[in-house]
Every structure is written in structure tokens, then in C-alpha cells.
Amino acid sequence: MTELCPCGSGDSYQQCCGSYHQGNATPTTAEQLMRSRYSAFARKLPVYLLETLHPSKRAPDELAKLEQSVAQGRWLGLKIISCRDGLADQDTGYVAFKASHEDASQQTVLEENSRFIKENNRWYYVDGVLAPHKPPGRNDACWCGSGKKYKKCHG
């Protein structure tokens, strides 16, 4: 039986994020990197997460932090909300997503608009903006940067 990729693409793990995790390919878009990083969390691969984190964001103890982070709970699913830029011929991109997580005490949803940059033909995760605790008004611009009204995007 073929194992589906945790990123939700519908492809097998080997045909999708597995090739990135094993170093046989590199993501060509920001969305592919986002999906592969989610899968790395789900499969508990802290070294891949470190390698795809922009070098300017790596603290001396970053690998230890990532090892601790991936050891906690399990990831239940990823939903890509929107992508802005981040194509193969671009150098910056944003991916808004929701990721469900479960630990010993509760289920949570991480909602973030992640920023990626491409340097030397390789995409890196830079940082992200978490969804606000109090949602914007229905007609306000969405927090994710999609350019849509909140009610048409995340509302």
C-alpha cells in the first residue's frame, strides 16, 4: 500500500515531499516548500526544517529547538488558504495556511501567513504572521495579505 504524503497533495509521500526530504529534489515554489516543511513536522524531520530555514534566522541552538518541537504531539492536516507570488521565476512568496495539531491535552489549529525567499535558486522559510486572535471586520482587508476582503478569504 502506498503511503500518502502528509502535505495533503494526494500524491504518494515518495513522489511528493519524500523526494525533497531525501535530497533528491528541491522545491521550485514557495508552496512546495511550505508543504514539504509541514510534512517534515509531521514526519519528525528537524534537520530538513533547519536546512530550509533561512540562514539569517538560524540561532545556535535552532536544531535543538526544532527537535523538541517535532517531538511534541502529531500533525493532523494542512490546508493551503492562499498563495501570493512564490513561483519558480520569482524570489519572494507568501503562503497562508491552516495546520491542525494534537498533543496530549488538546487539538489546536495553527494559522499563519508564511514568508519565503529564494536565494541561489533555493527557497527558504523566513518567518510568518499568525492569524489575529480577534478576526478583522468582514469588510476589512484579510490579515493574510491576499488583497481580498476578510469575508471572501478567511471569514
C-alpha positions as CSV (number, residue, x, y, z in Angstrom):
1,M,0.0,0.0,0.0
2,T,1.3,3.4,-1.0
3,E,1.6,6.0,1.9
4,L,0.0,9.3,1.0
5,C,2.0,12.5,1.6
6,P,1.2,14.3,4.9
7,C,1.0,17.6,3.0
8,G,-2.4,16.7,1.6
9,S,-1.4,16.8,-2.1
10,G,-3.0,13.4,-2.7
11,D,0.3,12.0,-4.1
12,S,2.4,9.3,-2.5
13,Y,5.0,10.5,0.0
14,Q,7.8,9.3,-2.2
15,Q,6.5,11.2,-5.3
16,C,5.9,14.3,-3.3
17,C,7.7,15.6,-0.2
18,G,9.8,12.4,0.2
19,S,12.0,13.4,-2.7
20,Y,12.7,16.8,-1.0
21,H,13.4,15.2,2.4
22,Q,15.8,12.7,0.9
23,G,17.7,15.4,-1.0
24,N,16.7,14.0,-4.5
25,A,14.9,17.3,-5.4
26,T,14.4,20.8,-4.2
27,P,11.1,22.7,-4.1
28,T,10.7,25.0,-7.0
29,T,7.9,27.2,-5.5
30,A,7.1,28.6,-2.1
31,E,4.0,26.5,-1.8
32,Q,6.1,23.3,-2.4
33,L,8.5,24.4,0.3
34,M,5.6,25.1,2.7
35,R,4.1,21.7,2.0
36,S,7.5,19.9,2.5
37,R,8.1,21.8,5.7
38,Y,4.7,20.7,7.0
39,S,5.4,17.1,6.1
40,A,8.8,17.4,7.8
41,F,7.0,18.4,11.0
42,A,4.5,15.5,10.6
43,R,7.3,13.0,9.9
44,K,9.6,14.5,12.6
45,L,12.5,15.6,10.4
46,P,14.2,18.5,12.3
47,V,17.3,18.6,10.1
48,Y,15.2,19.3,7.0
49,L,13.4,22.1,8.8
50,L,16.8,23.6,9.8
51,E,18.1,23.3,6.2
52,T,15.0,25.1,4.8
53,L,15.0,27.8,7.4
54,H,16.7,31.0,6.0
55,P,20.3,31.1,7.4
56,S,19.7,34.6,8.9
57,K,17.1,33.0,11.2
58,R,19.1,30.1,12.5
59,A,20.0,30.5,16.1
60,P,23.0,28.5,17.5
61,D,20.5,26.2,19.3
62,E,18.0,26.1,16.5
63,L,18.3,22.3,15.8
64,A,17.7,21.5,19.5
65,K,14.6,23.7,19.4
66,L,13.3,22.0,16.2
67,E,14.0,18.6,17.7
68,Q,11.9,19.5,20.7
69,S,9.2,21.0,18.5
70,V,8.7,18.0,16.3
71,A,8.7,15.6,19.2
72,Q,5.5,17.2,20.6
73,G,2.2,15.8,19.5
74,R,1.2,15.0,16.0
75,W,0.1,16.9,12.9
76,L,-3.4,16.1,11.6
77,G,-3.7,18.0,8.4
78,L,-2.7,21.0,6.2
79,K,-5.0,23.4,4.3
80,I,-3.4,26.0,2.0
81,I,-5.6,29.1,2.1
82,S,-3.8,31.3,-0.4
83,C,-0.5,31.8,-2.2
84,R,0.8,35.1,-3.3
85,D,3.9,35.1,-5.6
86,G,6.4,32.4,-4.8
87,L,6.5,30.9,-8.3
88,A,9.6,29.3,-9.8
89,D,10.6,32.5,-11.6
90,Q,10.1,34.7,-8.5
91,D,12.3,35.4,-5.5
92,T,9.6,36.1,-2.8
93,G,6.4,34.4,-1.9
94,Y,3.7,34.1,0.8
95,V,1.6,31.1,1.7
96,A,-1.3,31.4,4.1
97,F,-2.3,28.0,5.7
98,K,-4.1,26.3,8.5
99,A,-2.4,23.3,10.1
100,S,-4.2,21.1,12.7
101,H,-2.1,19.7,15.6
102,E,-2.9,17.4,18.5
103,D,-0.9,17.0,21.7
104,A,-1.7,15.1,24.9
105,S,-4.2,17.7,26.2
106,Q,-5.9,19.3,23.2
107,Q,-6.3,19.9,19.5
108,T,-5.2,23.3,18.0
109,V,-5.0,25.0,14.7
110,L,-2.0,27.0,13.6
111,E,-3.0,29.7,11.1
112,E,-0.1,31.6,9.6
113,N,0.9,33.6,6.6
114,S,4.4,32.4,5.9
115,R,7.1,34.4,4.1
116,F,9.6,32.7,1.8
117,I,12.6,34.0,-0.2
118,K,14.6,32.3,-2.9
119,E,18.4,32.7,-2.9
120,N,20.9,30.9,-5.1
121,N,17.9,29.1,-6.7
122,R,16.7,27.6,-3.4
123,W,13.6,28.6,-1.4
124,Y,13.8,29.3,2.3
125,Y,11.2,29.9,5.0
126,V,11.9,33.3,6.6
127,D,9.1,34.0,9.1
128,G,5.3,34.2,9.4
129,V,2.5,36.3,10.7
130,L,0.0,34.4,12.9
131,A,-3.7,34.9,12.4
132,P,-5.1,37.6,14.8
133,H,-6.9,36.3,17.9
134,K,-9.8,38.6,17.1
135,P,-10.7,38.4,13.4
136,P,-10.9,41.6,11.3
137,G,-14.3,43.0,10.4
138,R,-16.0,41.3,7.4
139,N,-15.1,44.1,5.0
140,D,-11.6,44.7,6.2
141,A,-8.6,43.5,4.2
142,C,-7.7,40.0,5.1
143,W,-4.7,39.6,7.5
144,C,-3.1,37.1,5.2
145,G,-2.2,39.7,2.6
146,S,-4.3,38.1,-0.2
147,G,-5.8,41.5,-1.1
148,K,-9.3,40.1,-0.6
149,K,-11.8,41.2,2.0
150,Y,-11.7,39.1,5.1
151,K,-15.2,37.7,4.4
152,K,-14.1,36.4,1.0
153,C,-10.9,34.9,2.2
154,H,-10.6,33.6,5.8
155,G,-14.0,34.8,7.1
